[in-house]
Amino acid sequence: MLAHALAERDIEPARAATIGDRAQDMHAAVANRMRGIGILYGYGSREELQDAHAPVPFASVDPLPDATRAAIP
């Protein structure tokens, strides 16, 4: 799904990030050469995201704008 969205919108993967609450979201980001940003206000747990090598997961939406800007060159 991510590959299709990137191609459909002509988005360079290095200039995008995936925000997700599950390990699958982080794996999809890596598979599509994107950065993954983990969040804790969904179904996944901190341990699941850490096992998927997500950066420190966020517990609220407040830091997401700054984290997204920092993740995308």
mmCIF file of the N, C-alpha and C atoms, coordinates in Angstrom:
data_MODEL
# 
_entry.id   MODEL 
# 
loop_
_atom_site.group_PDB 
_atom_site.id 
_atom_site.type_symbol 
_atom_site.label_atom_id 
_atom_site.label_alt_id 
_atom_site.label_comp_id 
_atom_site.label_asym_id 
_atom_site.label_entity_id 
_atom_site.label_seq_id 
_atom_site.pdbx_PDB_ins_code 
_atom_site.Cartn_x 
_atom_site.Cartn_y 
_atom_site.Cartn_z 
_atom_site.occupancy 
_atom_site.B_iso_or_equiv 
_atom_site.pdbx_formal_charge 
_atom_site.auth_seq_id 
_atom_site.auth_comp_id 
_atom_site.auth_asym_id 
_atom_site.auth_atom_id 
_atom_site.pdbx_PDB_model_num 
ATOM 1   N N  . MET A 1 1  ? 0.817  -1.176 0.000  1.00 0.00 ? 1  MET A N  1 
ATOM 2   C CA . MET A 1 1  ? 0.000  0.000  0.000  1.00 0.00 ? 1  MET A CA 1 
ATOM 3   C C  . MET A 1 1  ? 0.878  1.263  0.000  1.00 0.00 ? 1  MET A C  1 
ATOM 4   N N  . LEU A 1 2  ? 1.934  1.263  0.801  1.00 0.00 ? 2  LEU A N  1 
ATOM 5   C CA . LEU A 1 2  ? 2.817  2.428  0.830  1.00 0.00 ? 2  LEU A CA 1 
ATOM 6   C C  . LEU A 1 2  ? 3.511  2.640  -0.505 1.00 0.00 ? 2  LEU A C  1 
ATOM 7   N N  . ALA A 1 3  ? 3.984  1.568  -1.104 1.00 0.00 ? 3  ALA A N  1 
ATOM 8   C CA . ALA A 1 3  ? 4.653  1.689  -2.404 1.00 0.00 ? 3  ALA A CA 1 
ATOM 9   C C  . ALA A 1 3  ? 3.709  2.293  -3.430 1.00 0.00 ? 3  ALA A C  1 
ATOM 10  N N  . HIS A 1 4  ? 2.467  1.851  -3.417 1.00 0.00 ? 4  HIS A N  1 
ATOM 11  C CA . HIS A 1 4  ? 1.474  2.394  -4.352 1.00 0.00 ? 4  HIS A CA 1 
ATOM 12  C C  . HIS A 1 4  ? 1.240  3.885  -4.088 1.00 0.00 ? 4  HIS A C  1 
ATOM 13  N N  . ALA A 1 5  ? 1.085  4.259  -2.827 1.00 0.00 ? 5  ALA A N  1 
ATOM 14  C CA . ALA A 1 5  ? 0.851  5.665  -2.483 1.00 0.00 ? 5  ALA A CA 1 
ATOM 15  C C  . ALA A 1 5  ? 2.033  6.539  -2.891 1.00 0.00 ? 5  ALA A C  1 
ATOM 16  N N  . LEU A 1 6  ? 3.247  6.054  -2.645 1.00 0.00 ? 6  LEU A N  1 
ATOM 17  C CA . LEU A 1 6  ? 4.431  6.812  -3.032 1.00 0.00 ? 6  LEU A CA 1 
ATOM 18  C C  . LEU A 1 6  ? 4.484  7.002  -4.544 1.00 0.00 ? 6  LEU A C  1 
ATOM 19  N N  . ALA A 1 7  ? 4.238  5.937  -5.286 1.00 0.00 ? 7  ALA A N  1 
ATOM 20  C CA . ALA A 1 7  ? 4.276  6.020  -6.747 1.00 0.00 ? 7  ALA A CA 1 
ATOM 21  C C  . ALA A 1 7  ? 3.140  6.885  -7.285 1.00 0.00 ? 7  ALA A C  1 
ATOM 22  N N  . GLU A 1 8  ? 1.965  6.710  -6.746 1.00 0.00 ? 8  GLU A N  1 
ATOM 23  C CA . GLU A 1 8  ? 0.781  7.452  -7.201 1.00 0.00 ? 8  GLU A CA 1 
ATOM 24  C C  . GLU A 1 8  ? 0.964  8.959  -7.040 1.00 0.00 ? 8  GLU A C  1 
ATOM 25  N N  . ARG A 1 9  ? 1.599  9.356  -5.950 1.00 0.00 ? 9  ARG A N  1 
ATOM 26  C CA . ARG A 1 9  ? 1.795  10.782 -5.654 1.00 0.00 ? 9  ARG A CA 1 
ATOM 27  C C  . ARG A 1 9  ? 3.177  11.287 -6.044 1.00 0.00 ? 9  ARG A C  1 
ATOM 28  N N  . ASP A 1 10 ? 3.998  10.391 -6.625 1.00 0.00 ? 10 ASP A N  1 
ATOM 29  C CA . ASP A 1 10 ? 5.357  10.740 -7.043 1.00 0.00 ? 10 ASP A CA 1 
ATOM 30  C C  . ASP A 1 10 ? 6.158  11.324 -5.878 1.00 0.00 ? 10 ASP A C  1 
ATOM 31  N N  . ILE A 1 11 ? 6.131  10.606 -4.756 1.00 0.00 ? 11 ILE A N  1 
ATOM 32  C CA . ILE A 1 11 ? 6.828  11.032 -3.539 1.00 0.00 ? 11 ILE A CA 1 
ATOM 33  C C  . ILE A 1 11 ? 8.111  10.234 -3.399 1.00 0.00 ? 11 ILE A C  1 
ATOM 34  N N  . GLU A 1 12 ? 9.197  10.923 -3.187 1.00 0.00 ? 12 GLU A N  1 
ATOM 35  C CA . GLU A 1 12 ? 10.488 10.274 -2.951 1.00 0.00 ? 12 GLU A CA 1 
ATOM 36  C C  . GLU A 1 12 ? 10.478 9.687  -1.534 1.00 0.00 ? 12 GLU A C  1 
ATOM 37  N N  . PRO A 1 13 ? 10.703 8.377  -1.375 1.00 0.00 ? 13 PRO A N  1 
ATOM 38  C CA . PRO A 1 13 ? 10.626 7.756  -0.053 1.00 0.00 ? 13 PRO A CA 1 
ATOM 39  C C  . PRO A 1 13 ? 11.503 8.426  1.006  1.00 0.00 ? 13 PRO A C  1 
ATOM 40  N N  . ALA A 1 14 ? 12.680 8.901  0.622  1.00 0.00 ? 14 ALA A N  1 
ATOM 41  C CA . ALA A 1 14 ? 13.570 9.548  1.588  1.00 0.00 ? 14 ALA A CA 1 
ATOM 42  C C  . ALA A 1 14 ? 12.993 10.860 2.109  1.00 0.00 ? 14 ALA A C  1 
ATOM 43  N N  . ARG A 1 15 ? 11.959 11.383 1.435  1.00 0.00 ? 15 ARG A N  1 
ATOM 44  C CA . ARG A 1 15 ? 11.339 12.638 1.858  1.00 0.00 ? 15 ARG A CA 1 
ATOM 45  C C  . ARG A 1 15 ? 9.976  12.399 2.504  1.00 0.00 ? 15 ARG A C  1 
ATOM 46  N N  . ALA A 1 16 ? 9.774  11.165 3.005  1.00 0.00 ? 16 ALA A N  1 
ATOM 47  C CA . ALA A 1 16 ? 8.499  10.807 3.621  1.00 0.00 ? 16 ALA A CA 1 
ATOM 48  C C  . ALA A 1 16 ? 8.742  9.999  4.891  1.00 0.00 ? 16 ALA A C  1 
ATOM 49  N N  . ALA A 1 17 ? 7.706  9.897  5.700  1.00 0.00 ? 17 ALA A N  1 
ATOM 50  C CA . ALA A 1 17 ? 7.785  9.095  6.922  1.00 0.00 ? 17 ALA A CA 1 
ATOM 51  C C  . ALA A 1 17 ? 6.457  8.383  7.125  1.00 0.00 ? 17 ALA A C  1 
ATOM 52  N N  . THR A 1 18 ? 6.535  7.231  7.761  1.00 0.00 ? 18 THR A N  1 
ATOM 53  C CA . THR A 1 18 ? 5.340  6.488  8.136  1.00 0.00 ? 18 THR A CA 1 
ATOM 54  C C  . THR A 1 18 ? 5.159  6.628  9.635  1.00 0.00 ? 18 THR A C  1 
ATOM 55  N N  . ILE A 1 19 ? 3.958  6.999  10.042 1.00 0.00 ? 19 ILE A N  1 
ATOM 56  C CA . ILE A 1 19 ? 3.619  7.102  11.457 1.00 0.00 ? 19 ILE A CA 1 
ATOM 57  C C  . ILE A 1 19 ? 2.696  5.940  11.762 1.00 0.00 ? 19 ILE A C  1 
ATOM 58  N N  . GLY A 1 20 ? 3.085  5.102  12.719 1.00 0.00 ? 20 GLY A N  1 
ATOM 59  C CA . GLY A 1 20 ? 2.259  3.937  13.001 1.00 0.00 ? 20 GLY A CA 1 
ATOM 60  C C  . GLY A 1 20 ? 2.403  3.416  14.412 1.00 0.00 ? 20 GLY A C  1 
ATOM 61  N N  . ASP A 1 21 ? 1.445  2.557  14.769 1.00 0.00 ? 21 ASP A N  1 
ATOM 62  C CA . ASP A 1 21 ? 1.406  2.020  16.128 1.00 0.00 ? 21 ASP A CA 1 
ATOM 63  C C  . ASP A 1 21 ? 1.743  0.537  16.210 1.00 0.00 ? 21 ASP A C  1 
ATOM 64  N N  . ARG A 1 22 ? 2.073  -0.090 15.078 1.00 0.00 ? 22 ARG A N  1 
ATOM 65  C CA . ARG A 1 22 ? 2.361  -1.518 15.074 1.00 0.00 ? 22 ARG A CA 1 
ATOM 66  C C  . ARG A 1 22 ? 3.694  -1.803 14.401 1.00 0.00 ? 22 ARG A C  1 
ATOM 67  N N  . ALA A 1 23 ? 4.250  -2.965 14.702 1.00 0.00 ? 23 ALA A N  1 
ATOM 68  C CA . ALA A 1 23 ? 5.516  -3.382 14.092 1.00 0.00 ? 23 ALA A CA 1 
ATOM 69  C C  . ALA A 1 23 ? 5.385  -3.416 12.572 1.00 0.00 ? 23 ALA A C  1 
ATOM 70  N N  . GLN A 1 24 ? 4.228  -3.854 12.069 1.00 0.00 ? 24 GLN A N  1 
ATOM 71  C CA . GLN A 1 24 ? 4.023  -3.927 10.624 1.00 0.00 ? 24 GLN A CA 1 
ATOM 72  C C  . GLN A 1 24 ? 4.207  -2.563 9.966  1.00 0.00 ? 24 GLN A C  1 
ATOM 73  N N  . ASP A 1 25 ? 3.809  -1.504 10.646 1.00 0.00 ? 25 ASP A N  1 
ATOM 74  C CA . ASP A 1 25 ? 3.976  -0.155 10.112 1.00 0.00 ? 25 ASP A CA 1 
ATOM 75  C C  . ASP A 1 25 ? 5.459  0.180  9.965  1.00 0.00 ? 25 ASP A C  1 
ATOM 76  N N  . MET A 1 26 ? 6.253  -0.205 10.960 1.00 0.00 ? 26 MET A N  1 
ATOM 77  C CA . MET A 1 26 ? 7.688  0.080  10.914 1.00 0.00 ? 26 MET A CA 1 
ATOM 78  C C  . MET A 1 26 ? 8.371  -0.778 9.845  1.00 0.00 ? 26 MET A C  1 
ATOM 79  N N  . HIS A 1 27 ? 7.946  -2.039 9.726  1.00 0.00 ? 27 HIS A N  1 
ATOM 80  C CA . HIS A 1 27 ? 8.505  -2.912 8.689  1.00 0.00 ? 27 HIS A CA 1 
ATOM 81  C C  . HIS A 1 27 ? 8.155  -2.383 7.292  1.00 0.00 ? 27 HIS A C  1 
ATOM 82  N N  . ALA A 1 28 ? 6.936  -1.888 7.130  1.00 0.00 ? 28 ALA A N  1 
ATOM 83  C CA . ALA A 1 28 ? 6.524  -1.322 5.835  1.00 0.00 ? 28 ALA A CA 1 
ATOM 84  C C  . ALA A 1 28 ? 7.355  -0.089 5.507  1.00 0.00 ? 28 ALA A C  1 
ATOM 85  N N  . ALA A 1 29 ? 7.641  0.731  6.503  1.00 0.00 ? 29 ALA A N  1 
ATOM 86  C CA . ALA A 1 29 ? 8.473  1.916  6.271  1.00 0.00 ? 29 ALA A CA 1 
ATOM 87  C C  . ALA A 1 29 ? 9.852  1.505  5.774  1.00 0.00 ? 29 ALA A C  1 
ATOM 88  N N  . VAL A 1 30 ? 10.460 0.552  6.452  1.00 0.00 ? 30 VAL A N  1 
ATOM 89  C CA . VAL A 1 30 ? 11.801 0.086  6.056  1.00 0.00 ? 30 VAL A CA 1 
ATOM 90  C C  . VAL A 1 30 ? 11.759 -0.514 4.649  1.00 0.00 ? 30 VAL A C  1 
ATOM 91  N N  . ALA A 1 31 ? 10.754 -1.332 4.359  1.00 0.00 ? 31 ALA A N  1 
ATOM 92  C CA . ALA A 1 31 ? 10.642 -1.980 3.049  1.00 0.00 ? 31 ALA A CA 1 
ATOM 93  C C  . ALA A 1 31 ? 10.500 -0.963 1.920  1.00 0.00 ? 31 ALA A C  1 
ATOM 94  N N  . ASN A 1 32 ? 9.967  0.223  2.256  1.00 0.00 ? 32 ASN A N  1 
ATOM 95  C CA . ASN A 1 32 ? 9.760  1.257  1.246  1.00 0.00 ? 32 ASN A CA 1 
ATOM 96  C C  . ASN A 1 32 ? 10.771 2.391  1.363  1.00 0.00 ? 32 ASN A C  1 
ATOM 97  N N  . ARG A 1 33 ? 11.868 2.122  2.117  1.00 0.00 ? 33 ARG A N  1 
ATOM 98  C CA . ARG A 1 33 ? 12.966 3.076  2.271  1.00 0.00 ? 33 ARG A CA 1 
ATOM 99  C C  . ARG A 1 33 ? 12.498 4.411  2.868  1.00 0.00 ? 33 ARG A C  1 
ATOM 100 N N  . MET A 1 34 ? 11.564 4.319  3.815  1.00 0.00 ? 34 MET A N  1 
ATOM 101 C CA . MET A 1 34 ? 11.045 5.503  4.506  1.00 0.00 ? 34 MET A CA 1 
ATOM 102 C C  . MET A 1 34 ? 11.463 5.445  5.970  1.00 0.00 ? 34 MET A C  1 
ATOM 103 N N  . ARG A 1 35 ? 11.358 6.547  6.643  1.00 0.00 ? 35 ARG A N  1 
ATOM 104 C CA . ARG A 1 35 ? 11.570 6.567  8.086  1.00 0.00 ? 35 ARG A CA 1 
ATOM 105 C C  . ARG A 1 35 ? 10.260 6.177  8.770  1.00 0.00 ? 35 ARG A C  1 
ATOM 106 N N  . GLY A 1 36 ? 10.386 5.476  9.885  1.00 0.00 ? 36 GLY A N  1 
ATOM 107 C CA . GLY A 1 36 ? 9.217  5.102  10.671 1.00 0.00 ? 36 GLY A CA 1 
ATOM 108 C C  . GLY A 1 36 ? 9.184  5.882  11.968 1.00 0.00 ? 36 GLY A C  1 
ATOM 109 N N  . ILE A 1 37 ? 8.000  6.348  12.329 1.00 0.00 ? 37 ILE A N  1 
ATOM 110 C CA . ILE A 1 37 ? 7.798  7.059  13.595 1.00 0.00 ? 37 ILE A CA 1 
ATOM 111 C C  . ILE A 1 37 ? 6.747  6.278  14.370 1.00 0.00 ? 37 ILE A C  1 
ATOM 112 N N  . GLY A 1 38 ? 7.136  5.747  15.524 1.00 0.00 ? 38 GLY A N  1 
ATOM 113 C CA . GLY A 1 38 ? 6.219  4.952  16.335 1.00 0.00 ? 38 GLY A CA 1 
ATOM 114 C C  . GLY A 1 38 ? 5.380  5.807  17.261 1.00 0.00 ? 38 GLY A C  1 
ATOM 115 N N  . ILE A 1 39 ? 4.117  5.393  17.431 1.00 0.00 ? 39 ILE A N  1 
ATOM 116 C CA . ILE A 1 39 ? 3.205  6.070  18.352 1.00 0.00 ? 39 ILE A CA 1 
ATOM 117 C C  . ILE A 1 39 ? 2.598  5.051  19.311 1.00 0.00 ? 39 ILE A C  1 
ATOM 118 N N  . LEU A 1 40 ? 2.289  5.479  20.509 1.00 0.00 ? 40 LEU A N  1 
ATOM 119 C CA . LEU A 1 40 ? 1.776  4.571  21.531 1.00 0.00 ? 40 LEU A CA 1 
ATOM 120 C C  . LEU A 1 40 ? 0.279  4.708  21.772 1.00 0.00 ? 40 LEU A C  1 
ATOM 121 N N  . TYR A 1 41 ? -0.419 5.497  21.007 1.00 0.00 ? 41 TYR A N  1 
ATOM 122 C CA . TYR A 1 41 ? -1.856 5.657  21.228 1.00 0.00 ? 41 TYR A CA 1 
ATOM 123 C C  . TYR A 1 41 ? -2.635 4.929  20.133 1.00 0.00 ? 41 TYR A C  1 
ATOM 124 N N  . GLY A 1 42 ? -2.391 3.633  20.071 1.00 0.00 ? 42 GLY A N  1 
ATOM 125 C CA . GLY A 1 42 ? -3.071 2.761  19.122 1.00 0.00 ? 42 GLY A CA 1 
ATOM 126 C C  . GLY A 1 42 ? -3.114 1.377  19.724 1.00 0.00 ? 42 GLY A C  1 
ATOM 127 N N  . TYR A 1 43 ? -2.987 0.362  18.889 1.00 0.00 ? 43 TYR A N  1 
ATOM 128 C CA . TYR A 1 43 ? -3.073 -1.014 19.364 1.00 0.00 ? 43 TYR A CA 1 
ATOM 129 C C  . TYR A 1 43 ? -1.733 -1.604 19.775 1.00 0.00 ? 43 TYR A C  1 
ATOM 130 N N  . GLY A 1 44 ? -0.651 -1.118 19.220 1.00 0.00 ? 44 GLY A N  1 
ATOM 131 C CA . GLY A 1 44 ? 0.659  -1.672 19.509 1.00 0.00 ? 44 GLY A CA 1 
ATOM 132 C C  . GLY A 1 44 ? 1.191  -1.247 20.866 1.00 0.00 ? 44 GLY A C  1 
ATOM 133 N N  . SER A 1 45 ? 2.196  -1.964 21.312 1.00 0.00 ? 45 SER A N  1 
ATOM 134 C CA . SER A 1 45 ? 2.822  -1.649 22.603 1.00 0.00 ? 45 SER A CA 1 
ATOM 135 C C  . SER A 1 45 ? 4.217  -1.069 22.376 1.00 0.00 ? 45 SER A C  1 
ATOM 136 N N  . ARG A 1 46 ? 4.763  -0.484 23.422 1.00 0.00 ? 46 ARG A N  1 
ATOM 137 C CA . ARG A 1 46 ? 6.126  0.040  23.379 1.00 0.00 ? 46 ARG A CA 1 
ATOM 138 C C  . ARG A 1 46 ? 7.105  -1.076 23.002 1.00 0.00 ? 46 ARG A C  1 
ATOM 139 N N  . GLU A 1 47 ? 6.928  -2.245 23.612 1.00 0.00 ? 47 GLU A N  1 
ATOM 140 C CA . GLU A 1 47 ? 7.823  -3.373 23.344 1.00 0.00 ? 47 GLU A CA 1 
ATOM 141 C C  . GLU A 1 47 ? 7.750  -3.792 21.874 1.00 0.00 ? 47 GLU A C  1 
ATOM 142 N N  . GLU A 1 48 ? 6.540  -3.847 21.309 1.00 0.00 ? 48 GLU A N  1 
ATOM 143 C CA . GLU A 1 48 ? 6.383  -4.235 19.905 1.00 0.00 ? 48 GLU A CA 1 
ATOM 144 C C  . GLU A 1 48 ? 7.116  -3.257 18.997 1.00 0.00 ? 48 GLU A C  1 
ATOM 145 N N  . LEU A 1 49 ? 6.949  -1.965 19.261 1.00 0.00 ? 49 LEU A N  1 
ATOM 146 C CA . LEU A 1 49 ? 7.605  -0.952 18.437 1.00 0.00 ? 49 LEU A CA 1 
ATOM 147 C C  . LEU A 1 49 ? 9.118  -0.987 18.621 1.00 0.00 ? 49 LEU A C  1 
ATOM 148 N N  . GLN A 1 50 ? 9.578  -1.177 19.844 1.00 0.00 ? 50 GLN A N  1 
ATOM 149 C CA . GLN A 1 50 ? 11.015 -1.251 20.079 1.00 0.00 ? 50 GLN A CA 1 
ATOM 150 C C  . GLN A 1 50 ? 11.612 -2.484 19.399 1.00 0.00 ? 50 GLN A C  1 
ATOM 151 N N  . ASP A 1 51 ? 10.898 -3.601 19.434 1.00 0.00 ? 51 ASP A N  1 
ATOM 152 C CA . ASP A 1 51 ? 11.373 -4.809 18.762 1.00 0.00 ? 51 ASP A CA 1 
ATOM 153 C C  . ASP A 1 51 ? 11.452 -4.609 17.252 1.00 0.00 ? 51 ASP A C  1 
ATOM 154 N N  . ALA A 1 52 ? 10.622 -3.699 16.722 1.00 0.00 ? 52 ALA A N  1 
ATOM 155 C CA . ALA A 1 52 ? 10.626 -3.395 15.283 1.00 0.00 ? 52 ALA A CA 1 
ATOM 156 C C  . ALA A 1 52 ? 11.620 -2.276 14.961 1.00 0.00 ? 52 ALA A C  1 
ATOM 157 N N  . HIS A 1 53 ? 12.425 -1.890 15.950 1.00 0.00 ? 53 HIS A N  1 
ATOM 158 C CA . HIS A 1 53 ? 13.465 -0.872 15.791 1.00 0.00 ? 53 HIS A CA 1 
ATOM 159 C C  . HIS A 1 53 ? 12.911 0.520  15.477 1.00 0.00 ? 53 HIS A C  1 
ATOM 160 N N  . ALA A 1 54 ? 11.713 0.801  15.977 1.00 0.00 ? 54 ALA A N  1 
ATOM 161 C CA . ALA A 1 54 ? 11.171 2.151  15.834 1.00 0.00 ? 54 ALA A CA 1 
ATOM 162 C C  . ALA A 1 54 ? 11.953 3.070  16.756 1.00 0.00 ? 54 ALA A C  1 
ATOM 163 N N  . PRO A 1 55 ? 12.158 4.325  16.330 1.00 0.00 ? 55 PRO A N  1 
ATOM 164 C CA . PRO A 1 55 ? 12.742 5.279  17.265 1.00 0.00 ? 55 PRO A CA 1 
ATOM 165 C C  . PRO A 1 55 ? 11.835 5.377  18.497 1.00 0.00 ? 55 PRO A C  1 
ATOM 166 N N  . VAL A 1 56 ? 12.276 6.043  19.515 1.00 0.00 ? 56 VAL A N  1 
ATOM 167 C CA . VAL A 1 56 ? 11.488 6.160  20.746 1.00 0.00 ? 56 VAL A CA 1 
ATOM 168 C C  . VAL A 1 56 ? 10.055 6.520  20.383 1.00 0.00 ? 56 VAL A C  1 
ATOM 169 N N  . PRO A 1 57 ? 9.089  5.642  20.710 1.00 0.00 ? 57 PRO A N  1 
ATOM 170 C CA . PRO A 1 57 ? 7.705  5.923  20.330 1.00 0.00 ? 57 PRO A CA 1 
ATOM 171 C C  . PRO A 1 57 ? 7.114  7.066  21.146 1.00 0.00 ? 57 PRO A C  1 
ATOM 172 N N  . PHE A 1 58 ? 6.235  7.815  20.506 1.00 0.00 ? 58 PHE A N  1 
ATOM 173 C CA . PHE A 1 58 ? 5.595  8.959  21.141 1.00 0.00 ? 58 PHE A CA 1 
ATOM 174 C C  . PHE A 1 58 ? 4.259  8.556  21.747 1.00 0.00 ? 58 PHE A C  1 
ATOM 175 N N  . ALA A 1 59 ? 3.970  9.110  22.925 1.00 0.00 ? 59 ALA A N  1 
ATOM 176 C CA . ALA A 1 59 ? 2.735  8.798  23.632 1.00 0.00 ? 59 ALA A CA 1 
ATOM 177 C C  . ALA A 1 59 ? 1.603  9.765  23.294 1.00 0.00 ? 59 ALA A C  1 
ATOM 178 N N  . SER A 1 60 ? 1.911  10.873 22.637 1.00 0.00 ? 60 SER A N  1 
ATOM 179 C CA . SER A 1 60 ? 0.867  11.830 22.257 1.00 0.00 ? 60 SER A CA 1 
ATOM 180 C C  . SER A 1 60 ? 1.199  12.420 20.891 1.00 0.00 ? 60 SER A C  1 
ATOM 181 N N  . VAL A 1 61 ? 0.247  13.145 20.339 1.00 0.00 ? 61 VAL A N  1 
ATOM 182 C CA . VAL A 1 61 ? 0.460  13.760 19.021 1.00 0.00 ? 61 VAL A CA 1 
ATOM 183 C C  . VAL A 1 61 ? 1.302  15.026 19.105 1.00 0.00 ? 61 VAL A C  1 
ATOM 184 N N  . ASP A 1 62 ? 1.458  15.577 20.269 1.00 0.00 ? 62 ASP A N  1 
ATOM 185 C CA . ASP A 1 62 ? 2.141  16.865 20.430 1.00 0.00 ? 62 ASP A CA 1 
ATOM 186 C C  . ASP A 1 62 ? 3.532  16.916 19.787 1.00 0.00 ? 62 ASP A C  1 
ATOM 187 N N  . PRO A 1 63 ? 4.392  15.908 19.960 1.00 0.00 ? 63 PRO A N  1 
ATOM 188 C CA . PRO A 1 63 ? 5.734  15.998 19.365 1.00 0.00 ? 63 PRO A CA 1 
ATOM 189 C C  . PRO A 1 63 ? 5.802  15.600 17.886 1.00 0.00 ? 63 PRO A C  1 
ATOM 190 N N  . LEU A 1 64 ? 4.708  15.117 17.302 1.00 0.00 ? 64 LEU A N  1 
ATOM 191 C CA . LEU A 1 64 ? 4.772  14.615 15.930 1.00 0.00 ? 64 LEU A CA 1 
ATOM 192 C C  . LEU A 1 64 ? 5.189  15.643 14.885 1.00 0.00 ? 64 LEU A C  1 
ATOM 193 N N  . PRO A 1 65 ? 4.694  16.869 14.911 1.00 0.00 ? 65 PRO A N  1 
ATOM 194 C CA . PRO A 1 65 ? 5.154  17.823 13.879 1.00 0.00 ? 65 PRO A CA 1 
ATOM 195 C C  . PRO A 1 65 ? 6.678  18.015 13.889 1.00 0.00 ? 65 PRO A C  1 
ATOM 196 N N  . ASP A 1 66 ? 7.254  18.211 15.074 1.00 0.00 ? 66 ASP A N  1 
ATOM 197 C CA . ASP A 1 66 ? 8.710  18.391 15.153 1.00 0.00 ? 66 ASP A CA 1 
ATOM 198 C C  . ASP A 1 66 ? 9.441  17.109 14.777 1.00 0.00 ? 66 ASP A C  1 
ATOM 199 N N  . ALA A 1 67 ? 8.937  15.956 15.215 1.00 0.00 ? 67 ALA A N  1 
ATOM 200 C CA . ALA A 1 67 ? 9.584  14.682 14.896 1.00 0.00 ? 67 ALA A CA 1 
ATOM 201 C C  . ALA A 1 67 ? 9.528  14.414 13.398 1.00 0.00 ? 67 ALA A C  1 
ATOM 202 N N  . THR A 1 68 ? 8.435  14.746 12.771 1.00 0.00 ? 68 THR A N  1 
ATOM 203 C CA . THR A 1 68 ? 8.303  14.542 11.331 1.00 0.00 ? 68 THR A CA 1 
ATOM 204 C C  . THR A 1 68 ? 9.257  15.447 10.577 1.00 0.00 ? 68 THR A C  1 
ATOM 205 N N  . ARG A 1 69 ? 9.321  16.706 10.964 1.00 0.00 ? 69 ARG A N  1 
ATOM 206 C CA . ARG A 1 69 ? 10.269 17.633 10.317 1.00 0.00 ? 69 ARG A CA 1 
ATOM 207 C C  . ARG A 1 69 ? 11.703 17.158 10.495 1.00 0.00 ? 69 ARG A C  1 
ATOM 208 N N  . ALA A 1 70 ? 12.034 16.646 11.676 1.00 0.00 ? 70 ALA A N  1 
ATOM 209 C CA . ALA A 1 70 ? 13.398 16.176 11.936 1.00 0.00 ? 70 ALA A CA 1 
ATOM 210 C C  . ALA A 1 70 ? 13.712 14.892 11.168 1.00 0.00 ? 70 ALA A C  1 
ATOM 211 N N  . ALA A 1 71 ? 12.714 14.075 10.911 1.00 0.00 ? 71 ALA A N  1 
ATOM 212 C CA . ALA A 1 71 ? 12.933 12.792 10.247 1.00 0.00 ? 71 ALA A CA 1 
ATOM 213 C C  . ALA A 1 71 ? 13.110 12.931 8.746  1.00 0.00 ? 71 ALA A C  1 
ATOM 214 N N  . ILE A 1 72 ? 12.600 14.008 8.191  1.00 0.00 ? 72 ILE A N  1 
ATOM 215 C CA . ILE A 1 72 ? 12.619 14.178 6.727  1.00 0.00 ? 72 ILE A CA 1 
ATOM 216 C C  . ILE A 1 72 ? 13.596 15.297 6.360  1.00 0.00 ? 72 ILE A C  1 
ATOM 217 N N  . PRO A 1 73 ? 14.654 14.931 5.624  1.00 0.00 ? 73 PRO A N  1 
ATOM 218 C CA . PRO A 1 73 ? 15.655 15.954 5.264  1.00 0.00 ? 73 PRO A CA 1 
ATOM 219 C C  . PRO A 1 73 ? 15.098 16.988 4.296  1.00 0.00 ? 73 PRO A C  1 
# 
